[in-house]
């Protein structure tokens, strides 16, 4: 290639032909190097602003009235990205309702007032199956764990004997809001708690009151709930 064509070549090639790059070319390279970090920082600031706007749109509405009165004892129900959902509506933003119904596993359930020397029972039910207006399948059992130590409950770990493994909240489409109740009971000492064969065979239409009376659980020491509806509604 002829060195007479140096005006069409890159800087490195022009130097091979004995031609030195112009000062203007070097100044342009310096300006480009300085501009890159500014463009990067600008991009990050745009993302941060967008995330801030998105977060403002996601409102966690607190429950009121009788539903709010159910929340007693400082019981916390902690899901990823949401934190404690006790006494709130699950918002539709960020696919939270879909994630709680289709993706997330069991939450941490924390009762910081638990006695380390006692054991506890956790019950999670939906009293609004198939809908709050017609709850003919209440109480739909979503989770039942016995023999939870007070030490674990104070940290939010639900470890014990699972009589019913965790079932995600899955309210049917067009059935409105469902209440998902969490109740903690002190477990009587030396009480062997079990489900009847009929109850174990189906989690729906469970006679929770009979279960509580049968095993002398008494009143819950703490309780809370959240409301959600089908993610497509």
N, C-alpha and C positions, 0 to 999 in steps of 0.2 A: 504494500500500500504506500502511495507517495506521501512524503512529508509535506508536500504542497497542499494536501487536504487536511492540514492540522486543524483548521477552523471547524471541521465537522467531527473531530475526535474528542474522546473524554480527556480529562486532565492528565491521567496517567499515560495515555498514548501520546499526548502532545509533548510530555517530558521526554519520552523515548525518542522523539524526533528533534530534540534539542530546543523545544519551545517551552518557555516558562509560563505557568498559568497567570492570568491577570490578577491584580490586587482586588478588583471588583468581584471576581469569582470566589476568592478566599473570604471576602467579607460576607458574601451570600451564604457560604457554608457555615460560617460562625453564627449568622442570624438564624439559620435553620436549626442548628444545635440548641440555641437558646430558646427557640420557640416550642420545641417538642415537650419539655416539662410543663410549660404553661398550658398547652393543649390538654395534656394528661390531667392536670389539676382541674381544669375547666370541666372536663368530662366527669370527673368524680363529683364536682359540686352540683352538676345537673342531676346526676343519679340521686344524690342526697336530698335535693329539693323534691324530686319526684317521689321518693320514698316517704318524705315528710308529709306531702300532700295526701298520699295514699293512706298513711297512718291516721291522719285527721278524719278521713272518711269512715274509719272503722270505729263505731261507737258501741261500747259495751253497756247496754241498758240494765240497770238494777231492777230487781223484782220489787213489787209493792203489795200491800194488803196481806191476805191470808197466805199467799205463797211466800212472801218475805218472812212471815211469822214462823214458818217451818224451819228457818235457818237459826239454829241454836247451838251453843256450846263451842263455837269457834272451829268447827270442822272445815277442813280445806280439801278441795278436789282439784288436783293440779295436772293439766294436760300440757304437752309441749306447745310452745308458741303462745299459749293463752294464759298460763299461770293458773291462779285459783279462779274457777268458774262458779263457785258457790254463790247462789242468790242472783244469777244473771241470766239474760237471754244470750244464747250463742249467736253471734252476728253472722250474716251471710258473706261478708267481705272476706277476701283472701282464701276463699274455699274452705273456711273453717267448718261449716256444717257438713260439707262432704268429707273432710278429713276426719272429723270425729265419728262419722258413720261408716267410713270405708277404709280408713288407713291407720289411725292411731290405735295403739294397744291400750291396755288398762292404765288408768291414771294413777298417780300417787295419791293416797288418801291419808292426810295428816291430822292427827288429833294431839296437839301438844300438851293437853291436860291429862293424857293417859297416865295411869299408874304402872310403873315398870314391873310391879309385882303381880299384876293381874293379866288376864287374857280377855280378848274381846271378839265380838261377832260383827261382821260387816254385812249389811243387806243393801243391795241396789235394786230398785224396782221401778217400773213404769205403771202408774195407776191410771193411765189414760189410754189403754189399749182396747179397741183399735183407735178410739178418739176420746177426747175429754167430754164430748157431748154424749157419747155412748160407750162407757167403759166396761163393756160386758166381759172383757178378758183380763180385768185387773186381778191381782197385781202381777204383771208380767215380770218374771224374775230375770234380772240381767247379771247378777253377781251375788254369790253367797260364800263367805269365807268364815270359818271358825278357827279357834286356837291362835288368834293373832296376839302376839305378845305386846304389852304396853310399850316396851322399848322400841319395837319396830314401828308401832303406830305413831309414836312421837316424832319419828323421822320420815313418815310417809310410806314406808315399805309395807305392802300388804302380803305378808307371808304367813301361811298357816295351812289349814285343810280346806281346799276349795271344793265345796259341795256342788257349786255351779260355777264353771269357768266364766270369765268375763265375756259378755255379749255386748257388742257396740250398740249405741243408741241408733235405731233405724226406724224412725217414725214413717208410716206409710204416706204416700203422696196424697195431697189434698185432705189430710186428717188434722191440720192445724198444729198448734204447739202441743208438745208432750212434756210432762214433768218427769224428770229423772231424779228420783230420791235416793239419797245415801243416808243410812242410819247406822249408828254405832251403839252396840249394847255391851254391857259388862257380862262376861260369860260366867255362869255359876261354876264354882269349883267342882271338879269330878263329874261334871255333866257331860255325858256322851251325846252329842248332837248329831242327828242324821235326818235326811229326808226320807219320807215314806216312798215305797216303790212307785206309787202313782205320781207323786210330786217329782221324783227324779226323772220320770219318763217324759215329762213335759214342763217347760218353764212358764207356760201361759196359764192364766186363770188360777194362780196360786193363792191359797188361803194363808196369807202371811200372818194374820192375827192369830189363827189357830197354832201356827208354828211358834210364834212368840210366847203364847200361853203354855203350850205343851212343854217347852223347855225352860219356863220360868225366867225369861229374859227381862221382864219388866219394861219400864219405859226406856227409850233410847237416851244415852247420856249426851249425845250430840247428833245433830242431823243437819242436812243441807240439801239443796237441789239446784238444778239448772233447767231451763226450758230451751227446746230446739224443735225445729220442724224439718220436713224433708228438704234436702238441699236443692231440689229442683223447683220448689214452690216459690 
